[in-house]
Amino acid sequence: MNTFSPQQMLSFDLETTSPNPFEARIVTSALVRISGREVSSQEMLADPGVEIPEGAQQVHGISTEYAREHGRPHDEVLDETIAAIEKGWADGLTLIVFNAPYDLTVLGQLRPGFAVTGPVFDPFVIDKAKDPYRKGKRTLSDLCALYDVKLDNAHEATSDALAAARIAWKQARQWPDLVQKPLDELMEYQAVSYYKSQQSFKRYLEGKGSDSGQVNVSWPMQS
C-alpha cells in the first residue's frame, strides 16, 4: 500500500508575474528533492517575455530588466519544471505544493497537456482541514510560525519550497493518519476538504452580497 512518506518528497514553488494563475508567467521555479537524508535543490530564473508588474516585483524582488538579462527562455524553464515534477512522481515522490491550485494551474494553463498524474500534498489544505476553526491568516509565513518552521527568505522560491516541505513533515508527525492513508485516499481527502472550505467561503461572500463567482473549488488544479 502506497502511503505518504515525509522522507520521499519533491517540494515545488513558483514566483510569477501575476496572482491570477490563468494569466501568470513564470519568473522563478524551485524544486527541492528530499530522499531520506539527501536534499538537493534546483532554482531556475526565467525571462517571462512580458513586463513584470510592480506589484509582483514587490513580492519577489525580481525586476523585468533583471529577468531579461539573467533569465533563461521562459518555455525552457517551464519544460524543465514539468519534466522534474513528472520524474519525481515516476521515482515515487510526493509533490509538496503550498496552495496547489495556484502553482499547478499556472503550469496547466502554460502547458495545456500538463496533468496531475501523481500524489500531491498541500500543507495549506491540510492545515485548514485539520484545524478549520482557527482564526487568523494561513499564509506560508503564518504557518511557518505556527509549526515552528524556519523560513529563510519569504517569496524566494527555494526558501518557500523548503519551508513547505518542513511544514509537511511537521504535519505528518502531528497527524499520523496522514501517513497511514493510501495516497489515493489522501488525495481525495484534500480535494473534498478544499471543496467544502471553498463552498463555505462562497456562502460567506454571498451572505455579504459580494461576488462569489471567482471562488475556485477544484483541487489540486483549477478547472
N, C-alpha and C positions, 0 to 999 in steps of 0.2 A: 504494500500500500504506500503510494507516494504521498508524503506529507511535507509541510513547510519546515525547512531546516535553516535556522539562522546562521549556520556555518556554510551555506551554499547560496549566495545571493549575488545579484548584479544590480547595483543601485544606479539610477538614471535621473538626470536633471537637465532641463534646458533653460537658457536665458534667451529671450526673444525680443522682437520688435513691437509686440502688442499683447495686451491682456486678453484679446479675443482670439481663441485658438483657430478660428476659421480664416483669419487673415494674417496670423503671425508668421514670421520667418525666423529662422534660427540665427542667433548671434554666437552663443556658445553651447556646446553639447558636452556633457561629462558623464562618464561611466566608471563606476567603482566596482571592481570584481573581487568578491570575497569567497575564498575556497579554503575552508579550515582556517589556519593561521596566516595564509598567504593573502595579501591585499595588494592589488595593483589598480592604478587609475589612469584614465586617459581623458584629456580635455582638448576639444577642438574649437578653434575660433573660426567663425565663418564670416565672409563678406555677404551680408543678406541680399545685396543687389538693390536695396532701397534705402532711403533715408531712415536712420534710427530716430524715432521721435524723442523729443526732450524728456518726456515722462519716462520712457524706457531707459534712457541714458542715466537718469537719476536713480533708477532702481539698481542697474547692474554696473554702471560706471564706464560703459564702452561707447565711444562716440562713433559716428558714421565714418569720420576720417581715419580713426584708428583701425576700424574693422576693414576698411578698404585697403589700407596699407599693409596690414599684418594678417588679415584673414584669408582662409582658403576659399575656393569656389563653393558657393552655398550647397549645390546639389551633391558635390563630393562629400561634404560633411554629413549631409542628410543620408546618403547611401551608406557611408561607413557606420553611422549611428544605428541604422536599421540592421545592417549586417551583424554588428556586435550584439544587438539585442537578440536576434534570431539565433546566433551562435550560443549565447548564454542559455536560451531555452533548450537548444539541442544538447547542451552539456549538462542539463538537469538543474540549472539555477533558477531561482525565483526572482522575478524582476521586481525591485522595490521602487515605487514611484509615489512621491508625496503629491496628493491630489491628481491622480492618474488621468481623470477626464480632461485635464488641460494638456499635459505633455503628450499623451498618446494621441489625442485628437489633432494636435499640431502635426505630428508625423503622418497621421492618416489623411489630413487634407493636403499636405505637401506631396505625399506619395500615395495616391488612392488605392494601390494594391496592397498597402500595408495592413496586416490584420494581427490581432492578438491571438497567438497560437500556443501560448504557454502561460504558466501561472504568474499572477501579479499580486503583490501585497502592498496595500496603500495605507501607510501609517495614519494619515488624516482620517480615512474612513473607519479604520479600526478604532481609533480613539473615540470617534463620535458614536460608534456602535456600542462600545463598552461603557461609555460614560456620557449618555445622551443629554443629561440634565445639568451638566456642569456649565456654569455661566462663564462668559469671557470669550476672547478670541481663540482661534485654533490655528494660527499661522505656524510655520515651521519654527520660528523663533520662540513662540509661546510654548509649543510642545517640547522644544529642547529644554526650556526652563522647567517645565512640569516633570519631565522624565530625567532631569539632571544629566543632560547630554551636552557635550561641548559643541558649539557652533563657531568655527574659527572665523568665518567671514561671510555673513548672510548675503545672499544673492550673488555669491561667487559659485559657479555651477558645481565644481568638485566639492567644495565645502558643504553645499546643500545636499548633494547626493550622499556624502559620507554621513552627515547628520541624520538623514532619513534612514540609512541603514542602521545606525546606532539606536534610533528610536524603535525600529522594527525588532531589534534584538532585545531591547528592554521590554517591549510589549509581549514578546513570546515568553519571556520569563515571568511577567506579571500575570498573564492569562495562558496557562499551559494548554488549554483546549485548542489554542490556535495552532499548536504544533502536533495536535492529535487528529485534527480533521483531515480527511483526504483532500488533496489540493482542489479537486473539482467542487467539493463542498465548501471549502474556504472561499473560492471564487464566488459561488452562489451566495454565501453569507454576506460578503461585501457588497455584491450587486443589490441584493434585497435591502440591506441596511441603508445603502445610499439612496435607493429609490424611496424608501419610507421617509428618510430625513428630508429629502428634497421636496416630496409631496407635502410634508408638514410645513416647510418653508413657503411653498406656493400658497397654501391655505392662509398662512400668516399675512402674506402680501395682499392677497385678495380681501382679507378681513379689513385691511387698512385702505382698501380702494386703490392699491398700487398695481401696476402691470406685472403679471407673473409669467408672461408668455415666453420669456427668455430663460427661465429656470430649467436647467438640464436635470434629467432624472436617470440618464443612462451611465452606467459604469461597466468597464473601465475606459470606454471611449464614448464620446457623444455621437449620437446618430445624426 
